[in-house]
Amino acid sequence: MTHTPGPWKVLGGTVIIAGPSDKMIASTPEENAKLSFYETRANANLIAAAPDMLKGLRRAEQTIRNLASGFLEGDAKQIAENEAANLRDDIDKAEPEK
């Protein structure tokens, strides 16, 4: 199973997160007693950025792995490998079945 491809965007006053062709991904209630409109909108912006952030995590993980395997040695290599593993853990949260 894969997520709806990006880009995603925030639409309208009801804070709808939409994908390609404005296909609705998620929405938030117009009135949320616990969150202000601005906080709800900020959360929606974060959700809408998820596909782009996931792409960035994938690129960063691959770049760090390439550096670790080709250019780094000793402690620097170990640190890079650890960070790449941390990025992979984060990616797996979004893609648990891949």
PyRosetta script that sets phi, psi and omega in degrees:
from pyrosetta import init, pose_from_sequence

init()
pose = pose_from_sequence("MTHTPGPWKVLGGTVIIAGPSDKMIASTPEENAKLSFYETRANANLIAAAPDMLKGLRRAEQTIRNLASGFLEGDAKQIAENEAANLRDDIDKAEPEK")
pose.set_psi(1, 136.0)
pose.set_omega(1, 177.8)
pose.set_phi(2, -124.5)
pose.set_psi(2, 160.1)
pose.set_omega(2, 179.3)
pose.set_phi(3, -80.4)
pose.set_psi(3, 165.2)
pose.set_omega(3, 174.6)
pose.set_phi(4, -63.0)
pose.set_psi(4, 129.0)
pose.set_omega(4, -178.2)
pose.set_phi(5, -65.1)
pose.set_psi(5, 152.8)
pose.set_omega(5, 176.8)
pose.set_phi(6, -80.3)
pose.set_psi(6, -177.7)
pose.set_omega(6, 0.6)
pose.set_phi(7, -76.5)
pose.set_psi(7, 151.2)
pose.set_omega(7, 173.4)
pose.set_phi(8, -106.1)
pose.set_psi(8, 155.5)
pose.set_omega(8, 179.2)
pose.set_phi(9, -147.0)
pose.set_psi(9, 163.4)
pose.set_omega(9, 178.2)
pose.set_phi(10, -99.2)
pose.set_psi(10, 131.4)
pose.set_omega(10, -179.1)
pose.set_phi(11, -122.6)
pose.set_psi(11, 140.5)
pose.set_omega(11, 164.7)
pose.set_phi(12, 64.8)
pose.set_psi(12, 176.4)
pose.set_omega(12, -177.8)
pose.set_phi(13, -73.1)
pose.set_psi(13, -21.0)
pose.set_omega(13, 178.9)
pose.set_phi(14, -86.3)
pose.set_psi(14, 1.1)
pose.set_omega(14, 177.6)
pose.set_phi(15, 57.0)
pose.set_psi(15, 75.6)
pose.set_omega(15, 176.6)
pose.set_phi(16, -101.4)
pose.set_psi(16, 132.9)
pose.set_omega(16, 174.8)
pose.set_phi(17, -97.6)
pose.set_psi(17, 121.5)
pose.set_omega(17, -174.2)
pose.set_phi(18, -122.0)
pose.set_psi(18, 149.3)
pose.set_omega(18, 177.0)
pose.set_phi(19, -102.6)
pose.set_psi(19, -157.8)
pose.set_omega(19, 178.9)
pose.set_phi(20, -53.9)
pose.set_psi(20, 145.7)
pose.set_omega(20, -178.2)
pose.set_phi(21, 56.8)
pose.set_psi(21, 26.8)
pose.set_omega(21, 179.0)
pose.set_phi(22, 58.1)
pose.set_psi(22, 29.3)
pose.set_omega(22, 175.7)
pose.set_phi(23, -69.0)
pose.set_psi(23, 125.1)
pose.set_omega(23, -176.1)
pose.set_phi(24, -67.9)
pose.set_psi(24, 128.9)
pose.set_omega(24, 177.2)
pose.set_phi(25, -98.0)
pose.set_psi(25, -45.5)
pose.set_omega(25, -177.7)
pose.set_phi(26, -161.5)
pose.set_psi(26, 164.3)
pose.set_omega(26, 174.8)
pose.set_phi(27, -146.5)
pose.set_psi(27, 162.4)
pose.set_omega(27, 176.2)
pose.set_phi(28, -119.2)
pose.set_psi(28, 152.5)
pose.set_omega(28, 179.3)
pose.set_phi(29, -65.2)
pose.set_psi(29, 149.7)
pose.set_omega(29, 178.9)
pose.set_phi(30, -61.9)
pose.set_psi(30, -38.5)
pose.set_omega(30, -179.6)
pose.set_phi(31, -122.0)
pose.set_psi(31, 117.6)
pose.set_omega(31, 177.5)
pose.set_phi(32, -122.1)
pose.set_psi(32, 109.9)
pose.set_omega(32, -173.7)
pose.set_phi(33, -60.9)
pose.set_psi(33, -24.2)
pose.set_omega(33, -176.0)
pose.set_phi(34, -91.1)
pose.set_psi(34, -20.6)
pose.set_omega(34, -177.5)
pose.set_phi(35, -123.7)
pose.set_psi(35, 143.8)
pose.set_omega(35, 174.4)
pose.set_phi(36, -74.2)
pose.set_psi(36, 163.4)
pose.set_omega(36, 176.2)
pose.set_phi(37, -56.5)
pose.set_psi(37, -40.8)
pose.set_omega(37, -176.5)
pose.set_phi(38, -66.7)
pose.set_psi(38, -38.7)
pose.set_omega(38, 177.4)
pose.set_phi(39, -69.0)
pose.set_psi(39, -40.6)
pose.set_omega(39, 177.1)
pose.set_phi(40, -60.8)
pose.set_psi(40, -43.5)
pose.set_omega(40, 179.4)
pose.set_phi(41, -64.5)
pose.set_psi(41, -41.7)
pose.set_omega(41, 178.1)
pose.set_phi(42, -62.8)
pose.set_psi(42, -40.5)
pose.set_omega(42, 177.0)
pose.set_phi(43, -63.4)
pose.set_psi(43, -42.3)
pose.set_omega(43, 178.4)
pose.set_phi(44, -62.9)
pose.set_psi(44, -40.1)
pose.set_omega(44, 177.5)
pose.set_phi(45, -62.2)
pose.set_psi(45, -39.5)
pose.set_omega(45, 177.8)
pose.set_phi(46, -64.6)
pose.set_psi(46, -44.5)
pose.set_omega(46, 177.9)
pose.set_phi(47, -62.0)
pose.set_psi(47, -43.9)
pose.set_omega(47, -178.8)
pose.set_phi(48, -64.0)
pose.set_psi(48, -27.8)
pose.set_omega(48, 179.5)
pose.set_phi(49, -80.9)
pose.set_psi(49, -8.7)
pose.set_omega(49, -173.9)
pose.set_phi(50, -53.1)
pose.set_psi(50, -47.4)
pose.set_omega(50, -179.7)
pose.set_phi(51, -59.9)
pose.set_psi(51, -40.4)
pose.set_omega(51, 179.0)
pose.set_phi(52, -68.5)
pose.set_psi(52, -38.9)
pose.set_omega(52, 178.4)
pose.set_phi(53, -66.3)
pose.set_psi(53, -36.9)
pose.set_omega(53, 178.2)
pose.set_phi(54, -64.4)
pose.set_psi(54, -42.4)
pose.set_omega(54, 175.5)
pose.set_phi(55, -59.6)
pose.set_psi(55, -42.5)
pose.set_omega(55, 179.1)
pose.set_phi(56, -63.1)
pose.set_psi(56, -41.1)
pose.set_omega(56, 176.9)
pose.set_phi(57, -61.5)
pose.set_psi(57, -43.2)
pose.set_omega(57, 178.9)
pose.set_phi(58, -61.1)
pose.set_psi(58, -45.6)
pose.set_omega(58, 179.7)
pose.set_phi(59, -63.5)
pose.set_psi(59, -42.9)
pose.set_omega(59, -179.4)
pose.set_phi(60, -64.2)
pose.set_psi(60, -43.0)
pose.set_omega(60, 179.4)
pose.set_phi(61, -60.2)
pose.set_psi(61, -46.2)
pose.set_omega(61, -178.3)
pose.set_phi(62, -66.2)
pose.set_psi(62, -40.9)
pose.set_omega(62, 178.7)
pose.set_phi(63, -61.8)
pose.set_psi(63, -45.5)
pose.set_omega(63, -179.7)
pose.set_phi(64, -65.0)
pose.set_psi(64, -41.3)
pose.set_omega(64, 177.6)
pose.set_phi(65, -62.7)
pose.set_psi(65, -41.5)
pose.set_omega(65, 178.0)
pose.set_phi(66, -62.4)
pose.set_psi(66, -43.4)
pose.set_omega(66, 177.9)
pose.set_phi(67, -62.7)
pose.set_psi(67, -45.0)
pose.set_omega(67, -178.0)
pose.set_phi(68, -63.2)
pose.set_psi(68, -37.6)
pose.set_omega(68, -176.1)
pose.set_phi(69, -83.4)
pose.set_psi(69, -19.2)
pose.set_omega(69, -174.9)
pose.set_phi(70, -117.0)
pose.set_psi(70, -24.4)
pose.set_omega(70, -170.4)
pose.set_phi(71, -127.8)
pose.set_psi(71, -18.6)
pose.set_omega(71, -173.3)
pose.set_phi(72, -105.5)
pose.set_psi(72, 153.2)
pose.set_omega(72, 178.6)
pose.set_phi(73, -138.5)
pose.set_psi(73, 162.9)
pose.set_omega(73, 172.5)
pose.set_phi(74, 59.3)
pose.set_psi(74, -136.3)
pose.set_omega(74, -176.8)
pose.set_phi(75, -60.8)
pose.set_psi(75, -39.5)
pose.set_omega(75, -179.3)
pose.set_phi(76, -61.7)
pose.set_psi(76, -40.2)
pose.set_omega(76, 178.3)
pose.set_phi(77, -64.7)
pose.set_psi(77, -43.4)
pose.set_omega(77, -179.6)
pose.set_phi(78, -63.9)
pose.set_psi(78, -42.7)
pose.set_omega(78, 178.3)
pose.set_phi(79, -61.7)
pose.set_psi(79, -45.1)
pose.set_omega(79, 179.4)
pose.set_phi(80, -62.0)
pose.set_psi(80, -43.6)
pose.set_omega(80, 178.9)
pose.set_phi(81, -63.1)
pose.set_psi(81, -39.6)
pose.set_omega(81, 177.0)
pose.set_phi(82, -63.9)
pose.set_psi(82, -42.9)
pose.set_omega(82, 179.4)
pose.set_phi(83, -66.4)
pose.set_psi(83, -38.9)
pose.set_omega(83, 176.5)
pose.set_phi(84, -62.6)
pose.set_psi(84, -39.3)
pose.set_omega(84, 177.7)
pose.set_phi(85, -65.5)
pose.set_psi(85, -39.0)
pose.set_omega(85, 176.5)
pose.set_phi(86, -62.8)
pose.set_psi(86, -42.1)
pose.set_omega(86, 177.2)
pose.set_phi(87, -62.8)
pose.set_psi(87, -42.0)
pose.set_omega(87, 178.9)
pose.set_phi(88, -60.6)
pose.set_psi(88, -41.2)
pose.set_omega(88, 177.0)
pose.set_phi(89, -59.4)
pose.set_psi(89, -42.5)
pose.set_omega(89, 179.0)
pose.set_phi(90, -65.9)
pose.set_psi(90, -41.7)
pose.set_omega(90, 178.3)
pose.set_phi(91, -62.6)
pose.set_psi(91, -42.2)
pose.set_omega(91, -179.3)
pose.set_phi(92, -63.8)
pose.set_psi(92, -25.0)
pose.set_omega(92, 175.4)
pose.set_phi(93, -65.3)
pose.set_psi(93, -33.7)
pose.set_omega(93, 179.4)
pose.set_phi(94, -86.6)
pose.set_psi(94, -24.4)
pose.set_omega(94, -177.1)
pose.set_phi(95, -131.7)
pose.set_psi(95, 63.6)
pose.set_omega(95, -173.4)
pose.set_phi(96, -64.9)
pose.set_psi(96, -20.9)
pose.set_omega(96, -175.3)
pose.set_phi(97, -100.5)
pose.set_psi(97, 1.4)
pose.set_omega(97, 179.5)
pose.set_phi(98, -82.0)
pose.dump_pdb("model.pdb")
